[in-house]
Amino acid sequence: PQLPHGHMPLPSFWKVVEDALQQSGAQLHAFCQAFETVTPSPGAQPLTPAEERKVLSLVSKHGPDKLYQVTSNVSGSKDLDLTLLRGQIVALLQSADTRGNTSRWLVDAGGPRGFVPAAKLRPY
């Protein structure tokens, strides 16, 4: 397939690339600033720097609309269940378990992946 910029002279092409990179860089910067200024909802613990780095990595991997916060401590009882603390941020991978049970969600906890009761998650 022919790229839409394929007919452009090289300097113009690089200008388009540079502009696109600057724009996405500016969007990322704005997102990071907004992320830093978001006040946590009442009862949410402030994130530690380590948790914040984990959240930013989850955002970059899965997108901000996939983030959920754990509403109460979760102690995993079955294989592949995660044990998480209230306030932890996870990214939703699948809103059902391997058997199609939608009350258990598959999440990425910034390293470990496993199942969490959907009722203990709320959009972040």
C-alpha positions as CSV (number, residue, x, y, z in Angstrom):
1,P,0.0,0.0,0.0
2,Q,1.1,3.5,-0.9
3,L,1.6,5.8,2.2
4,P,-0.4,9.1,1.9
5,H,2.9,10.9,2.4
6,G,4.8,8.8,-0.1
7,H,4.7,11.5,-2.8
8,M,6.1,14.2,-0.5
9,P,9.6,15.5,-0.8
10,L,11.7,14.1,2.0
11,P,12.1,17.3,4.1
12,S,8.3,17.8,4.1
13,F,7.8,14.2,5.1
14,W,10.2,14.5,8.0
15,K,8.4,17.7,9.0
16,V,5.1,15.8,9.1
17,V,6.7,13.0,11.2
18,E,8.3,15.6,13.6
19,D,5.0,17.4,14.0
20,A,3.2,14.2,14.8
21,L,5.8,13.2,17.3
22,Q,5.7,16.6,19.0
23,Q,1.9,16.5,19.1
24,S,1.8,13.1,20.7
25,G,4.6,14.1,23.1
26,A,2.5,17.2,24.1
27,Q,-0.5,15.0,24.6
28,L,1.4,12.6,26.8
29,H,2.8,15.5,28.8
30,A,-0.7,17.0,29.2
31,F,-1.9,13.5,30.3
32,C,0.9,13.1,32.8
33,Q,0.1,16.6,34.3
34,A,-3.6,15.8,34.5
35,F,-2.7,12.5,36.1
36,E,-0.6,14.2,38.7
37,T,-3.3,16.8,39.6
38,V,-6.2,14.3,39.8
39,T,-7.3,14.3,43.4
40,P,-8.0,10.8,44.6
41,S,-11.6,10.1,45.5
42,P,-12.5,10.2,49.2
43,G,-11.1,7.1,51.0
44,A,-8.5,6.4,48.3
45,Q,-5.0,6.2,49.6
46,P,-2.4,8.4,47.9
47,L,-0.2,6.4,45.6
48,T,3.4,5.7,46.6
49,P,6.0,6.6,43.9
50,A,6.4,2.9,43.2
51,E,2.6,2.5,42.7
52,E,2.5,5.6,40.6
53,R,5.2,4.2,38.3
54,K,3.3,1.0,38.1
55,V,0.1,2.9,37.2
56,L,1.9,4.8,34.5
57,S,3.3,1.6,33.0
58,L,-0.2,0.1,33.1
59,V,-1.6,3.1,31.4
60,S,1.0,3.0,28.6
61,K,0.4,-0.7,28.2
62,H,-3.4,-0.9,28.4
63,G,-4.7,2.7,28.1
64,P,-6.4,4.8,30.9
65,D,-9.9,3.5,30.3
66,K,-8.8,0.0,31.4
67,L,-7.7,1.0,34.9
68,Y,-9.6,-0.1,37.9
69,Q,-9.0,0.5,41.6
70,V,-9.5,-2.3,44.2
71,T,-12.3,-1.2,46.6
72,S,-11.5,-3.6,49.4
73,N,-8.8,-6.1,50.2
74,V,-8.9,-9.2,48.0
75,S,-7.5,-12.5,49.2
76,G,-7.2,-15.0,46.4
77,S,-8.5,-18.4,47.3
78,K,-8.3,-20.3,44.0
79,D,-5.4,-20.9,41.6
80,L,-4.7,-17.8,39.5
81,D,-6.6,-15.5,42.0
82,L,-4.7,-12.4,43.0
83,T,-4.3,-11.1,46.5
84,L,-4.6,-7.3,46.4
85,L,-4.9,-4.5,48.9
86,R,-7.6,-1.9,48.9
87,G,-6.6,1.1,46.7
88,Q,-4.3,-0.8,44.4
89,I,-4.6,0.0,40.7
90,V,-5.0,-2.8,38.1
91,A,-5.6,-2.9,34.4
92,L,-8.5,-5.0,33.1
93,L,-7.4,-7.6,30.6
94,Q,-10.7,-9.5,30.3
95,S,-14.1,-9.0,32.0
96,A,-14.6,-12.8,32.5
97,D,-12.6,-15.8,33.6
98,T,-11.6,-18.7,31.5
99,R,-15.0,-20.3,32.0
100,G,-16.8,-17.2,30.9
101,N,-17.8,-16.3,34.5
102,T,-18.2,-12.5,34.4
103,S,-18.0,-12.0,38.2
104,R,-14.3,-12.8,38.0
105,W,-12.1,-10.5,35.9
106,L,-8.6,-11.1,34.6
107,V,-6.4,-8.2,35.5
108,D,-2.8,-7.1,35.2
109,A,-1.5,-5.9,38.6
110,G,1.6,-4.4,37.2
111,G,3.5,-7.7,37.0
112,P,1.3,-10.5,38.4
113,R,-1.8,-11.3,36.4
114,G,-4.8,-13.1,37.7
115,F,-8.4,-13.1,38.6
116,V,-10.2,-10.7,40.9
117,P,-13.9,-10.5,41.9
118,A,-15.4,-7.9,39.6
119,A,-17.5,-6.5,42.5
120,K,-14.3,-5.3,44.2
121,L,-13.2,-3.2,41.3
122,R,-14.3,0.3,40.3
123,P,-13.1,2.4,37.3
124,Y,-10.2,4.5,38.3
